Amino acid sequence: MNTGVLSTKPLKIGVLLPTGTAQWAKDDDPRDLITLGRSAEHLGFTSLFVNDSLITPRIEALTMLAALAATTGTATLGTGALLPFLRRPVQTAQTLASIDLLSQGRLTLAVGAGFPGRFGRPFYDLSEVPWPRRFARLDETVRLWRALWQGADTFHGEFHHLTDLPPALRPTRPTGPPIWLAGATPAALARTGRLYDGWLPYPPDPADYTTGLHDIHRAATAAGRTPEAITPALFVTVRIDDDPRTARAALDDYAHATYGMSLPELEKIQAVVAGTAEQVTDRLNRYVTAGARHLITRPAALNLRAQREQMERVAALIPDLTTPSSPRTRVRPGQ
C-alpha cells in the first residue's frame, strides 16, 4: 500500500451521538443525550459529533451542540455533516460562533451539500433553495462564514451580495472553527484539497480511503497548501458483540431502522464494521493504515442504554488502535 500520503497527526477517536428518534426506545428521555455525551468524554472519546437533517426526526444539530458546549469540557464538538443550505447563512455564522465561544473553541464543522435520493433533493425543495449549483453554493456559504468571522462588512459572490454588514460575533480562532468536507467524488476531493480543513468520508473499502487522500493532498499541493493541514477523518458505523453473527444481526436491524435498507445494501455504500472486539479492531486499524487520523464511530444500537454499552465496548478498543508509523505504540484514551 502506498503510505506516502499518511498524516503524522495523532490518532483521535470520536463518537456520533444518537440524536435521531430511530435510535431511541419509546421510554428514552432525549435529555439523556447530554448525559451520554458526558459519559463518552469520560470514557476517553476525544470528540462528540451529531448528524444534521430536515425530514428525519432528530434533535436539531446546532441545538444539541449548544447543550453539549455547556455540559462537557474537553471533547471536540462536531457535525457529521451539517447541511448549510437548510439555514440562512448570516444567522448560521452567528450561531456557530456562539457555540464555538461557549465551548471555548471546541467546535469543528463537517459540511455537505446533500446527494440525490431520499436525503438529498427533498431537503432543497423544503428549504426553497435551488438544487442546481449546490456545491458552488456550499463553498460560497463557507467563504461567507469565514469572511463574517474575520470582520468583513461586504460580501459579493454568485449567490450572496451583502453590503453594510454589521459587526459579527467573532469565534475563538481568527479564521473560525475548522471546516471539513463530507464527500468522496473526484470534485469533492479536489475541493477538499483547495478549500477545506479536513475530510470526512465513509468509504466501504479502506483502499479507496488511501486513494482519495492521495488526491486531496495532490490538490492541496497544487493550490499552495500544506497537505498536513487537512485532517483525514472517517465516519464509520460500529457494532461489537461476543458473537459475530449477533453483531451482524444487530447492525442489520440498525440499517433497517435508520435507512430502510438491509446491512448488505448499506455496507456497499458506507463504512460499517461488525464483529468481535478483535475483528472490529482489525478492521478499524485498516482505515488507520489507510491514512485516517480521526475516527468518528457511530454505535449501532436502537436505544440509549444499548448505545452506552456499545460506546463502552468501542472505548475499550482505543489502546489497540495504532498508527502505522509506530505499530507498537498504544494510544491512550483521550490522547
C-alpha positions in Angstrom: 0.0 0.0 0.0 1.2 3.5 -0.8 1.9 5.1 2.6 3.3 8.3 1.1 0.0 10.2 1.9 -0.2 9.3 5.5 -0.6 12.1 8.1 1.6 12.4 11.1 -1.4 13.7 13.1 -2.1 11.8 16.4 -5.0 9.4 16.2 -8.3 10.6 17.7 -11.4 8.6 18.3 -14.8 10.3 18.4 -18.4 9.1 18.7 -21.6 10.1 16.9 -24.4 10.7 19.4 -27.8 9.2 18.6 -29.9 12.3 18.1 -32.4 10.6 15.8 -35.6 9.1 17.2 -34.9 5.9 15.2 -32.2 5.2 17.7 -34.4 5.7 20.8 -36.7 3.3 22.7 -40.2 4.5 23.5 -39.3 5.4 27.1 -35.9 7.0 26.4 -35.5 10.6 27.6 -33.9 12.8 25.0 -32.2 14.8 27.8 -30.1 11.7 28.4 -28.2 12.5 25.3 -26.4 15.1 27.3 -25.5 12.5 29.9 -24.4 10.2 27.1 -22.1 12.9 25.7 -20.6 13.5 29.1 -20.1 9.7 29.6 -18.4 9.5 26.2 -16.0 12.2 27.2 -15.2 10.4 30.4 -14.6 7.1 28.5 -11.9 8.8 26.5 -13.5 9.8 23.3 -11.9 13.0 22.0 -14.9 14.2 20.0 -18.7 14.2 20.1 -20.4 14.5 16.7 -24.1 14.9 15.7 -25.9 14.5 12.4 -28.0 17.1 10.7 -31.3 16.6 8.9 -34.6 18.2 8.0 -37.0 15.3 7.2 -35.7 12.6 9.6 -37.0 13.2 13.2 -34.0 14.2 15.3 -32.8 16.8 17.8 -31.6 19.7 15.7 -27.8 19.6 15.3 -26.7 23.0 16.5 -29.2 22.9 19.4 -27.6 19.7 20.5 -24.1 21.1 20.3 -25.1 24.2 22.3 -26.3 21.9 25.1 -23.0 19.9 25.0 -20.9 23.1 24.9 -22.1 23.9 28.4 -22.0 20.4 29.8 -18.7 19.0 28.5 -15.2 20.3 29.0 -12.6 18.8 26.6 -14.1 16.9 23.7 -14.3 18.5 20.2 -17.9 19.2 19.3 -18.7 18.4 15.6 -21.3 18.0 12.9 -21.3 15.0 10.6 -22.3 16.6 8.4 -24.0 20.0 8.7 -26.2 20.9 5.7 -25.7 24.7 5.3 -28.4 25.1 2.7 -31.1 24.4 5.4 -30.3 27.7 7.2 -29.8 31.4 6.5 -26.0 31.8 6.2 -25.5 35.0 8.2 -27.6 33.8 11.1 -25.8 30.4 10.9 -22.4 32.2 11.2 -23.7 33.9 14.4 -24.9 30.6 15.8 -21.7 28.7 15.0 -19.6 31.5 16.5 -21.8 31.4 19.7 -21.3 27.6 20.1 -17.6 27.9 19.5 -17.3 30.6 22.2 -19.5 28.8 24.7 -17.4 25.6 24.2 -14.1 27.6 24.4 -13.1 26.9 20.9 -14.0 23.2 20.7 -16.2 23.4 17.5 -15.4 21.6 14.3 -17.8 21.5 11.3 -18.1 18.9 8.7 -20.4 20.2 5.9 -22.1 18.7 2.9 -24.3 19.6 0.0 -26.6 16.6 0.2 -27.0 14.0 -2.5 -29.8 12.7 -4.8 -32.4 10.4 -3.2 -34.4 10.3 0.0 -31.9 12.5 1.9 -31.0 15.0 -0.8 -33.2 16.9 -3.2 -36.3 16.8 -1.0 -34.3 18.9 1.6 -33.7 21.5 -1.0 -37.3 21.6 -2.1 -38.5 22.1 1.5 -35.8 24.8 2.1 -36.8 26.6 -1.1 -33.2 26.5 -2.3 -32.4 25.5 -5.9 -30.8 22.1 -6.4 -28.5 23.2 -9.3 -25.1 24.6 -8.4 -25.5 23.2 -4.9 -21.7 22.5 -4.5 -20.8 26.0 -5.5 -23.4 27.3 -3.1 -21.9 25.3 -0.3 -18.4 26.6 -1.0 -19.6 30.1 -1.1 -21.5 29.8 2.1 -18.4 28.6 3.9 -16.5 31.6 2.4 -19.2 33.9 3.6 -18.9 32.5 7.2 -15.2 32.9 7.2 -15.5 36.5 5.9 -18.0 37.4 8.6 -15.9 35.8 11.3 -12.9 38.0 10.1 -14.9 41.2 10.2 -16.0 41.7 6.6 -18.6 44.4 6.1 -19.4 43.4 2.5 -19.5 40.2 0.6 -20.1 39.6 -3.1 -20.4 36.1 -4.6 -22.5 34.2 -7.1 -25.4 33.6 -4.7 -24.9 36.2 -1.9 -24.5 40.0 -2.4 -24.3 41.7 1.0 -23.3 45.3 1.9 -23.1 47.3 5.1 -22.9 44.1 7.2 -22.9 44.9 10.9 -20.1 43.5 13.1 -20.4 39.8 13.5 -19.7 37.7 16.6 -16.1 36.5 16.4 -15.3 32.9 17.2 -12.3 31.8 19.3 -9.9 31.4 16.3 -9.4 34.3 13.9 -10.5 32.3 10.9 -13.2 30.5 12.7 -13.6 26.8 13.6 -12.1 24.1 11.3 -14.4 23.2 8.4 -14.2 19.7 6.9 -15.9 18.5 3.7 -18.0 15.3 3.7 -17.8 13.9 0.2 -15.7 11.5 -1.9 -16.4 12.3 -5.6 -13.4 13.4 -7.6 -14.7 17.0 -7.5 -15.2 16.8 -3.7 -11.6 15.5 -3.3 -10.3 18.4 -5.3 -12.3 21.0 -3.4 -11.2 19.5 0.0 -7.6 19.9 -1.1 -8.1 23.5 -2.2 -10.5 24.9 0.4 -11.2 22.8 3.5 -9.5 21.9 6.8 -10.5 18.3 6.8 -12.1 15.4 5.1 -15.0 13.2 6.5 -16.0 10.4 4.1 -17.3 6.8 4.8 -15.8 4.6 2.0 -16.6 0.8 2.4 -13.1 -0.1 1.2 -10.0 1.2 3.1 -8.0 1.2 -0.1 -10.4 3.8 -1.5 -9.6 6.0 1.5 -5.9 6.0 0.7 -6.6 6.8 -3.0 -8.9 9.7 -2.0 -6.4 11.1 0.5 -3.7 11.0 -2.1 -5.9 13.0 -4.5 -6.7 15.5 -1.7 -3.0 16.0 -1.0 -2.2 16.4 -4.6 -4.9 19.1 -4.9 -3.7 20.8 -1.8 -0.1 21.0 -3.1 -1.3 22.4 -6.4 -3.2 25.1 -4.5 -0.1 26.0 -2.5 -1.4 24.5 0.7 0.3 22.1 3.1 -1.4 18.6 2.9 -0.7 18.1 6.6 -3.1 21.0 7.4 -6.0 18.8 6.2 -7.4 16.5 8.9 -8.1 13.0 7.4 -11.2 11.8 9.3 -13.6 8.8 8.8 -17.3 8.2 9.6 -17.8 4.5 10.4 -20.7 2.6 11.9 -19.6 0.0 14.5 -21.3 -2.9 16.3 -19.3 -5.1 18.7 -20.7 -8.4 20.2 -19.1 -11.6 21.5 -20.7 -13.5 18.6 -20.0 -12.1 15.1 -23.4 -13.3 13.9 -25.1 -11.4 16.7 -23.2 -8.3 15.8 -24.2 -8.5 12.1 -27.9 -9.2 13.0 -27.9 -6.1 15.3 -26.3 -4.0 12.6 -28.9 -5.3 10.1 -31.7 -4.2 12.5 -29.9 -0.8 12.7 -29.7 -0.4 9.0 -33.4 -1.2 8.5 -34.4 1.2 11.3 -32.1 4.1 10.2 -32.1 3.8 6.4 -34.9 1.3 5.5 -32.3 -1.0 3.9 -30.5 -4.2 4.7 -27.0 -4.5 6.0 -25.7 -6.0 2.7 -27.1 -2.9 0.9 -25.7 -0.4 3.5 -22.2 -1.9 3.5 -21.9 -1.3 -0.2 -22.1 2.4 0.3 -20.9 3.1 3.8 -18.0 2.1 6.1 -19.6 -0.4 8.5 -17.8 -2.7 10.9 -19.4 -5.6 12.9 -18.0 -8.5 14.9 -16.0 -9.3 18.0 -13.7 -6.7 19.6 -10.7 -8.2 17.9 -12.4 -8.2 14.4 -13.6 -4.6 14.8 -10.1 -3.5 16.0 -8.5 -5.1 13.0 -11.0 -3.5 10.6 -10.6 -0.1 12.1 -6.8 -0.4 12.0 -7.1 -1.0 8.3 -8.5 2.5 7.9 -5.8 3.9 10.2 -3.2 2.3 8.0 -5.1 3.8 5.0 -4.5 7.3 6.5 -7.5 8.1 8.7 -6.5 10.1 11.8 -9.9 11.0 13.3 -12.4 8.1 13.5 -16.0 9.2 14.1 -17.6 6.0 15.3 -21.4 5.6 15.2 -22.6 2.8 17.6 -25.2 0.7 16.0 -27.8 0.4 18.7 -31.5 1.2 18.9 -31.9 2.6 22.4 -29.9 4.8 24.7 -28.9 2.1 27.2 -27.6 -0.1 24.4 -25.8 3.0 22.9 -24.0 3.4 26.1 -23.0 -0.2 26.2 -21.6 0.0 22.6 -19.7 3.2 23.5 -18.0 1.4 26.3 -17.0 -1.5 24.0 -15.6 0.9 21.4 -13.8 2.9 24.1 -12.1 -0.4 25.3 -10.6 -0.7 21.8 -8.8 2.7 21.9 -5.5 1.4 23.3 -5.3 -1.1 20.4 -5.8 1.4 17.6 -2.4 2.3 16.3 -0.6 4.5 13.8 1.2 2.7 11.0 4.4 4.6 11.6 4.7 3.1 15.1 2.6 0.0 15.3 3.7 -0.9 18.8 2.7 2.5 20.2 -0.5 2.2 22.2 -2.8 5.3 22.0 -4.1 6.3 25.4 -7.8 7.1 25.9 -8.2 10.9 25.4 -4.9 11.3 23.6 
